[in-house]
Amino acid sequence: MIEDVMPRDVWEALMSDPDAVLVDVRTQAEWNFVGVPELGEAGKQPVLISWAGPVTVTENPEFVDGLKAAHIGVGAKVYFLCRSGVRSKAAALVARAAGYRQVYNIKDGFEGPLDARGHRGTVAGWKVEGLPWKQG
């Protein structure tokens, strides 16, 4: 089972643990148009590795290779982020199966669940917590 961690707790871990990493598994379009976590205050950048393949919504067959290419050690604490916490949990499971020992899912992701009007970004998640992020 993959542990869900609240966004603010992830931010604190990124600030205090030099080896902690945030891996954003959303798509290029989401990174460009919705935004990405801004980790400069922690002296870091998010690692951007899309969970979905470039053409389909199925698992990116090069996902684990992307983790290795980013030089993420198998002993590092790795926090996975997506829009709402679903793709990131799947990515964390694959990372664990590939030997990464400390993998976590960021609860509610970047934008959180839908609100009563069918909109994201108002109920929970990285953005709603007021954590640093940037667009484009």
ChimeraX attribute file (.defattr): number of C-alpha atoms within 10 A of each C-alpha:
attribute: neighborCount
match mode: 1-to-1
recipient: residues
	/A:1	8
	/A:2	14
	/A:3	14
	/A:4	17
	/A:5	16
	/A:6	17
	/A:7	25
	/A:8	16
	/A:9	11
	/A:10	22
	/A:11	19
	/A:12	11
	/A:13	18
	/A:14	22
	/A:15	17
	/A:16	11
	/A:17	12
	/A:18	13
	/A:19	15
	/A:20	21
	/A:21	22
	/A:22	24
	/A:23	26
	/A:24	26
	/A:25	27
	/A:26	23
	/A:27	18
	/A:28	13
	/A:29	10
	/A:30	16
	/A:31	18
	/A:32	12
	/A:33	11
	/A:34	16
	/A:35	16
	/A:36	23
	/A:37	21
	/A:38	16
	/A:39	18
	/A:40	12
	/A:41	10
	/A:42	15
	/A:43	10
	/A:44	16
	/A:45	15
	/A:46	18
	/A:47	16
	/A:48	19
	/A:49	22
	/A:50	24
	/A:51	23
	/A:52	19
	/A:53	15
	/A:54	12
	/A:55	7
	/A:56	8
	/A:57	10
	/A:58	10
	/A:59	16
	/A:60	19
	/A:61	11
	/A:62	14
	/A:63	19
	/A:64	19
	/A:65	13
	/A:66	16
	/A:67	20
	/A:68	12
	/A:69	9
	/A:70	13
	/A:71	9
	/A:72	18
	/A:73	16
	/A:74	17
	/A:75	13
	/A:76	16
	/A:77	21
	/A:78	27
	/A:79	28
	/A:80	30
	/A:81	33
	/A:82	28
	/A:83	25
	/A:84	23
	/A:85	21
	/A:86	15
	/A:87	22
	/A:88	28
	/A:89	26
	/A:90	17
	/A:91	28
	/A:92	26
	/A:93	17
	/A:94	16
	/A:95	21
	/A:96	18
	/A:97	11
	/A:98	13
	/A:99	13
	/A:100	20
	/A:101	16
	/A:102	17
	/A:103	25
	/A:104	25
	/A:105	29
	/A:106	31
	/A:107	27
	/A:108	25
	/A:109	29
	/A:110	29
	/A:111	24
	/A:112	22
	/A:113	19
	/A:114	14
	/A:115	12
	/A:116	9
	/A:117	6
	/A:118	7
	/A:119	12
	/A:120	19
	/A:121	21
	/A:122	15
	/A:123	16
	/A:124	22
	/A:125	27
	/A:126	28
	/A:127	22
	/A:128	16
	/A:129	16
	/A:130	11
	/A:131	15
	/A:132	14
	/A:133	15
	/A:134	14
	/A:135	12
	/A:136	10
